[in-house]
Amino acid sequence: MAGFNGPEHYVPLKSALLPLRFERRADGDYFVANIVGDIIRLTESELSKLIEGDVIPGDGLYERAYSAHLIAPPDEKAKLQLLALRLRSRYEFLSQSTALHIFVVTLRCEHSCPYCQVSRQNTDKQLFDMSQDTAEKALAIALQSPTQRLKIEFQGGEPLLNFELIKWIVCRAKELARPLSKVVDFVIASNLALLDDDILAFCKTHDILLSTSLDGPADLHNKNRPRPGGNSHELAVRGIKRAQEYLGRDCVGALMTTSESSLPRARDIIDAYLELDLDGIFLRPLSPYGFAVKTKWIRKYDARRWLSFYEEGLEYILDINRTGRRFPEFYAGLILQRMLTDQPTSYVDLRSPAGAGLGALIYNYDGRIFASDEGRMLAEMDDDAFELGHVDRDTFRSILLSDRLLELVGRSLTQTAPACSDCAFEAHCGADPVYHHATQGDVLGIKPISEFCARQKGVMTLLLDKLMNNPDDAKILRSWVRH
């Protein structure tokens, strides 16, 4: 049996290759990333030289790769230790307890949005409203979370249709939190059509924030979000203005959803937000749940068409910022925070393992508990894959240690997922197991055919190109990052 050659037969390594991932661009170049997501752009020949170890100090490529933590001298441990510290910082959210608790106080809604994700109801109040008993048990579970600051978000349907229960929950939550030295924040996600002075006064007294939907100018919003009388835009705008005046400009925000009718109207939609002096916009695609599936609206455009809409919108938003008005695109801000800092993200859709259960728990009107808001939307479509328990029989501990949640968390690691583990964007992306279960029947998902994956890569490539090639745009984009 032949032995090994002696040391004289081997060339000493000039540098050690650190963990890296790469993504081929359409122009033939590559994005090359280290394990925490620092990315540089290399040509194919440069990448080949880097991988083969054909780099030496002074050749330019060595310095670029060294600065990006892609290589190190063979005996240098400092870079690995630094990467380990940065990776630990990025995953700090794993040591934090579930802080967001969503209470679905009713499924009833007076709107009939054809893309509605939650399969709203407009019938029997007794069937689709959360009871006080269910709310009491849900509160007990939420307050068992070890975190000292919780957020309770009220959703529906239209939660203001069950405002009496919201008032009871707010007061009861504060009463129960006080001896535990916990702080509870509150948000109501509403279309604002039912907003009145009494509701505003209660929100002001208890520091409740409002979140609403605004899909653009009147004709587009009314088409996307019909209601009896055809005046959903009028009521939404009136509600936003009243809330801004009564509660403060920073106490009300809005979200848009991109329908097929929205695609050619990016500028009109953004102008609608500017006219209301809102502090930014989130250009959000349709989600494959509820009536968006039943009405087939989800099939009316694909990731490619949405990315064209997004790019047009981002260019217009950058133009607005160049005039001196700060107006971020919020999703870009979330992605950029992942790219440019090592802060753990609070946005559960960009977490790996997934934020389902760990980042948020959802208490349905009927007492069922879900790992995510999208998970309870699937349940309304007779798919209970993300149901974790029930307020009548579970505790916070039993939910967090349930086999179903542990399996979900374990299967949502992008670091070990096919097509994710070697992707240059992995450090900045999320798993979104509910989306992939809904669209492909598997929480892991086949990423090469995933619309989620296509959108993520498209947005990140667009942002990287601007950061690397346009100093003026890069300055604006960096200003959107919270430090």
C-alpha positions in Angstrom: 0.0 0.0 0.0 1.5 3.3 -1.1 2.3 5.8 1.6 2.0 9.6 1.5 4.6 11.8 -0.2 6.9 13.7 2.0 6.5 17.4 2.8 8.8 18.4 0.0 6.1 17.3 -2.5 3.6 19.8 -1.2 3.4 23.6 -1.8 2.6 25.5 1.3 -0.7 27.4 1.3 -0.4 31.1 0.7 -3.8 31.6 2.2 -6.7 29.6 3.7 -10.1 29.8 2.1 -12.8 30.7 4.6 -16.4 29.6 4.2 -18.0 31.3 1.3 -21.0 31.1 -1.1 -21.4 32.5 -4.6 -24.2 33.4 -7.0 -23.7 33.8 -10.8 -25.1 37.0 -12.2 -26.8 37.4 -15.6 -23.7 39.2 -16.9 -21.4 36.3 -16.0 -19.8 37.9 -13.0 -20.4 36.5 -9.5 -21.6 37.7 -6.1 -19.3 36.1 -3.6 -20.3 36.1 0.1 -18.7 35.1 3.4 -20.6 33.2 6.0 -22.2 36.3 7.5 -23.2 37.8 4.1 -20.5 40.3 3.3 -20.7 40.4 -0.5 -18.2 41.4 -3.2 -18.4 41.1 -7.0 -15.8 39.0 -8.8 -15.3 37.9 -12.4 -15.3 34.2 -13.2 -11.5 34.2 -13.5 -11.1 36.0 -10.2 -13.4 33.5 -8.5 -11.4 30.6 -10.0 -8.1 32.1 -8.7 -9.6 32.7 -5.3 -10.9 29.1 -5.0 -7.6 27.6 -6.3 -5.6 29.7 -3.9 -3.8 31.5 -6.7 -3.7 34.9 -4.9 -0.8 36.6 -3.2 -0.5 39.9 -1.2 -0.2 42.8 -3.5 -2.2 41.5 -6.4 -5.3 43.4 -5.5 -7.6 40.3 -5.5 -5.9 39.1 -2.3 -6.7 42.4 -0.5 -10.3 42.5 -1.7 -10.8 38.9 -0.6 -9.0 39.4 2.7 -11.1 42.6 3.5 -14.3 40.6 2.8 -13.2 37.8 5.1 -13.0 35.2 2.3 -9.4 34.3 3.0 -6.8 34.4 5.8 -3.2 33.4 6.3 -3.2 29.6 7.1 -2.2 30.1 10.8 -4.5 33.1 11.4 -7.4 32.4 13.7 -8.6 35.9 14.3 -10.8 36.1 11.2 -12.6 32.9 12.1 -13.1 34.2 15.6 -14.5 37.5 14.3 -16.8 35.7 11.9 -18.0 33.5 14.8 -18.7 36.6 16.9 -20.6 38.3 14.1 -22.6 35.1 13.4 -23.5 34.9 17.1 -24.8 38.5 17.0 -26.9 37.8 14.0 -28.6 34.9 15.7 -29.2 36.6 19.0 -32.9 36.5 18.3 -32.8 32.8 19.2 -32.2 33.7 22.8 -35.2 36.0 22.9 -38.7 34.8 23.9 -41.8 35.3 21.8 -42.7 38.9 22.0 -45.5 39.3 19.4 -48.9 37.9 20.2 -51.7 38.3 17.6 -55.3 38.1 18.8 -57.8 37.4 16.0 -60.8 39.0 17.7 -63.2 38.4 14.8 -63.4 37.0 11.3 -66.3 39.3 10.4 -65.5 42.1 8.0 -67.7 44.6 6.0 -65.2 44.7 3.2 -65.1 42.0 0.5 -61.5 42.1 -0.8 -61.0 39.5 -3.5 -57.4 39.0 -2.4 -58.3 38.7 1.3 -55.8 36.4 3.0 -57.9 35.5 6.0 -61.1 34.1 4.5 -63.2 36.8 6.2 -66.8 36.1 7.2 -69.9 38.4 7.2 -72.4 36.2 9.0 -73.1 35.0 12.6 -71.4 37.1 15.3 -71.4 34.2 17.7 -69.6 31.9 15.4 -66.8 34.2 14.3 -66.0 36.5 17.3 -63.5 35.6 20.1 -65.1 35.3 23.5 -63.9 36.9 26.6 -63.2 33.5 28.1 -60.9 32.6 25.1 -59.2 36.0 25.4 -58.5 35.5 29.1 -56.9 32.1 28.4 -54.9 33.5 25.5 -53.6 36.4 27.7 -52.5 34.0 30.3 -50.4 32.1 27.7 -48.9 35.3 26.2 -47.9 36.6 29.6 -46.1 33.4 30.4 -43.4 34.4 27.8 -40.3 35.3 29.7 -39.8 38.5 27.7 -40.4 41.7 29.7 -42.0 43.6 26.8 -44.8 42.1 24.7 -46.7 43.4 21.8 -50.4 42.4 21.3 -51.7 43.0 17.9 -55.5 42.8 17.2 -56.5 41.4 13.8 -59.5 40.1 12.0 -61.6 40.2 9.8 -62.1 43.8 10.9 -61.2 43.9 14.6 -63.2 47.1 15.3 -66.4 45.0 14.8 -65.5 43.5 18.2 -64.0 46.6 19.8 -65.7 45.9 23.1 -63.4 42.8 23.5 -60.4 44.8 22.4 -61.1 47.3 25.2 -61.4 44.5 27.7 -58.2 42.8 26.6 -56.2 46.0 26.8 -57.3 46.8 30.3 -57.0 43.2 31.4 -53.5 42.8 29.9 -52.2 45.8 31.7 -53.8 44.6 35.0 -52.1 41.1 34.6 -48.8 42.5 33.4 -48.3 45.0 36.3 -47.4 42.5 39.1 -45.1 40.7 36.6 -43.2 43.9 35.8 -44.0 43.5 32.2 -44.8 46.1 29.6 -47.5 45.5 26.9 -47.7 47.5 23.7 -50.8 47.4 21.5 -51.6 47.6 17.7 -54.9 47.4 15.9 -54.8 46.4 12.3 -57.9 47.9 10.8 -59.4 49.2 7.6 -60.4 52.2 9.7 -63.9 52.4 8.2 -65.5 52.1 11.7 -63.1 54.5 13.4 -64.9 57.1 15.6 -64.1 59.5 18.4 -64.6 57.0 21.2 -62.2 54.5 19.5 -59.6 57.3 19.0 -59.9 58.4 22.6 -59.4 54.9 23.9 -56.3 54.5 21.6 -54.9 57.7 22.9 -55.4 56.8 26.5 -53.7 53.5 26.1 -51.0 54.4 23.5 -52.5 52.1 20.9 -51.0 52.2 17.4 -53.1 51.8 14.3 -52.1 49.9 11.1 -54.3 50.1 8.0 -54.4 49.2 4.3 -54.0 51.7 1.5 -53.6 50.2 -2.0 -53.2 53.6 -3.8 -55.5 56.2 -5.3 -59.3 56.0 -5.0 -60.1 54.0 -8.1 -57.4 51.3 -7.5 -58.1 51.1 -3.7 -61.8 50.7 -4.2 -61.3 48.1 -6.9 -58.9 46.1 -4.6 -60.9 46.6 -1.4 -64.7 46.9 -2.2 -67.3 47.5 0.4 -71.0 48.5 0.4 -71.2 52.0 -0.9 -67.9 51.8 -2.8 -66.2 54.2 -0.5 -63.4 52.2 1.1 -60.8 54.7 0.0 -62.7 57.7 1.3 -63.1 56.0 4.7 -59.4 54.8 4.8 -58.1 58.3 4.0 -60.4 59.9 6.5 -59.4 57.5 9.2 -55.7 58.0 8.5 -56.0 61.8 8.7 -58.1 61.6 11.9 -55.6 59.3 13.5 -52.7 61.4 12.5 -54.3 64.5 13.9 -55.6 62.9 17.1 -52.9 60.4 17.9 -49.9 61.8 16.1 -48.3 61.2 12.7 -46.1 58.3 13.9 -49.1 56.5 15.5 -50.6 55.3 12.3 -49.1 53.4 9.4 -50.4 51.8 6.2 -49.6 48.7 4.1 -50.4 48.2 0.4 -50.9 44.9 -1.4 -50.0 44.6 -5.1 -52.8 43.3 -7.3 -52.5 42.9 -11.1 -54.1 46.3 -11.5 -51.4 47.8 -9.3 -48.5 46.7 -11.6 -48.5 49.6 -14.0 -49.3 52.2 -11.3 -46.3 52.2 -9.0 -45.9 56.0 -9.1 -49.6 56.6 -8.4 -49.5 54.3 -5.4 -46.5 56.0 -4.0 -48.0 59.5 -4.6 -51.1 58.4 -2.6 -48.8 57.8 0.4 -46.9 61.0 -0.1 -50.2 63.0 -0.2 -51.1 61.6 3.2 -47.7 62.5 4.7 -47.0 58.8 5.5 -43.4 58.1 6.5 -42.7 55.4 3.9 -44.2 52.5 1.9 -43.9 48.7 1.9 -44.3 47.4 -1.7 -45.9 44.1 -0.8 -46.8 41.2 -3.2 -49.9 39.1 -2.9 -49.8 36.1 -0.5 -51.1 32.6 -1.5 -53.8 32.3 1.2 -57.5 32.7 1.6 -59.6 34.4 -1.1 -56.4 35.3 -3.1 -56.3 31.6 -3.9 -60.1 31.0 -4.2 -60.5 34.0 -6.6 -57.3 33.0 -8.5 -55.9 36.6 -8.0 -52.6 35.0 -6.9 -52.2 33.6 -10.4 -52.5 36.9 -12.2 -48.9 37.8 -12.0 -45.5 36.2 -11.3 -42.3 37.2 -9.5 -40.8 38.6 -12.7 -43.7 41.1 -13.2 -43.8 42.0 -9.5 -40.0 42.7 -9.6 -40.5 45.1 -12.6 -43.2 46.9 -10.5 -40.8 46.9 -7.5 -37.9 48.3 -9.5 -40.0 51.1 -11.0 -41.3 51.9 -7.5 -37.8 51.9 -5.9 -36.4 54.2 -8.6 -39.3 56.7 -8.0 -38.7 56.5 -4.3 -35.0 57.2 -4.7 -36.0 60.3 -6.8 -38.2 61.5 -4.0 -35.3 61.0 -1.5 -33.0 63.0 -3.8 -35.2 66.1 -3.2 -34.4 65.9 0.5 -37.6 64.2 1.7 -36.9 61.0 3.6 -39.3 58.4 2.3 -38.0 54.8 2.6 -39.3 51.6 1.0 -39.6 49.6 4.2 -38.8 46.2 2.7 -35.6 47.4 1.2 -34.8 48.9 4.7 -35.3 45.4 6.3 -33.1 43.7 3.7 -30.4 46.4 3.9 -30.3 46.1 7.7 -29.5 42.4 7.2 -26.8 43.3 4.5 -25.1 46.2 6.3 -25.3 45.3 10.0 -25.0 42.3 12.2 -28.1 43.2 14.2 -30.6 40.4 14.7 -33.8 41.0 12.7 -37.1 41.5 14.3 -38.9 40.7 11.0 -39.8 37.1 11.3 -40.0 36.5 7.5 -36.3 37.1 7.2 -35.3 34.7 10.0 -33.6 31.3 9.8 -34.7 29.2 11.5 -38.2 30.6 10.8 -39.8 33.0 13.1 -42.9 30.9 13.3 -43.8 30.3 16.9 -40.4 31.7 18.1 -41.1 35.2 16.8 -44.9 35.3 17.1 -47.9 33.3 18.3 -51.4 33.7 16.9 -54.5 33.2 19.0 -57.5 32.5 16.7 -61.0 33.6 17.5 -61.9 30.0 18.3 -59.0 29.4 20.7 -56.7 27.6 18.3 -53.1 28.7 18.5 -50.9 29.0 15.3 -47.2 29.4 14.6 -47.8 32.3 12.3 -50.5 34.6 10.9 -50.2 32.9 7.5 -50.5 29.5 9.3 -53.9 30.5 10.7 -54.9 31.7 7.2 -54.1 28.2 5.9 -56.3 26.8 8.6 -59.2 28.7 7.2 -58.5 26.8 4.0 -58.8 23.5 6.0 -55.0 23.0 6.3 -54.0 22.9 10.0 -50.3 22.1 9.4 -49.3 25.1 11.5 -51.7 24.7 14.4 -49.8 24.3 17.6 -52.4 23.9 20.2 -55.5 25.4 21.9 -56.0 27.9 24.7 -58.1 25.4 26.6 -55.4 22.9 27.1 -52.0 24.4 26.4 -49.4 26.6 28.1 -46.6 28.7 26.6 -44.1 26.0 27.5 -46.1 23.2 26.0 -46.5 25.1 22.8 -42.9 26.1 22.4 -41.7 22.5 23.2 -44.3 20.8 21.0 -43.1 18.3 18.5 -44.9 20.2 15.7 -43.1 23.4 16.4 -39.7 21.8 17.0 -40.0 19.9 13.7 -41.0 23.1 11.9 -38.1 25.0 13.3 -35.7 22.2 12.5 -36.9 22.0 8.9 -36.7 25.7 8.3 -32.9 26.1 8.5 -31.7 27.7 5.3 -28.1 27.0 6.3 -28.7 23.3 5.5 -31.4 23.5 2.9 -30.7 22.5 -0.7 -30.1 25.5 -2.9 -30.0 27.8 0.2 -26.8 26.4 1.9 -24.6 27.5 -1.1 -26.5 30.7 -2.0 -24.7 34.0 -1.7 -27.9 35.6 -0.3 -28.5 33.0 2.4 -27.4 35.2 5.3 -30.0 37.8 4.5 -32.9 35.6 3.5 -35.6 33.8 5.5 -37.1 30.3 5.2 -40.8 31.2 5.0 -42.0 27.6 5.5 -45.7 28.5 5.4 -45.4 30.0 1.9 -43.6 26.9 0.6 -46.0 24.6 2.3 -48.9 26.5 0.7 -47.4 26.6 -2.8 -45.4 23.4 -2.9 -46.7 21.2 -0.2 -43.4 21.1 1.6 -42.1 23.5 4.3 -38.5 23.3 2.9 -39.6 24.0 -0.7 -37.9 23.5 -4.0 -36.0 26.8 -4.2 -35.3 27.0 -8.0 -39.0 27.1 -8.7 -40.0 29.2 -5.6 -41.6 32.6 -6.3 -40.5 33.7 -2.8 -36.9 32.8 -3.7 -37.1 34.6 -7.1 -38.4 37.8 -5.4 -35.8 37.7 -2.7 -32.9 37.3 -5.1 -34.3 40.0 -7.4 -34.7 42.6 -4.7 -31.2 41.8 -3.2 -29.5 41.9 -6.6 -31.2 45.3 -7.3 -30.0 46.7 -4.0 -26.5 45.3 -4.3 -26.1 46.8 -7.7 -27.0 50.2 -6.4 -24.8 49.9 -3.3 -21.8 48.9 -5.5 -22.3 51.1 -8.5 -24.1 54.3 -7.5 -22.7 56.3 -4.6 -25.6 58.7 -4.5 -28.2 55.9 -4.3 -26.0 54.0 -1.9 -26.0 57.0 0.5 -29.8 57.1 0.4 -30.2 53.4 0.9 -27.8 53.3 3.8 -29.8 56.1 5.5 -32.8 53.7 5.7 -30.9 51.3 8.0 -31.6 51.6 11.7 -28.5 51.2 13.8 
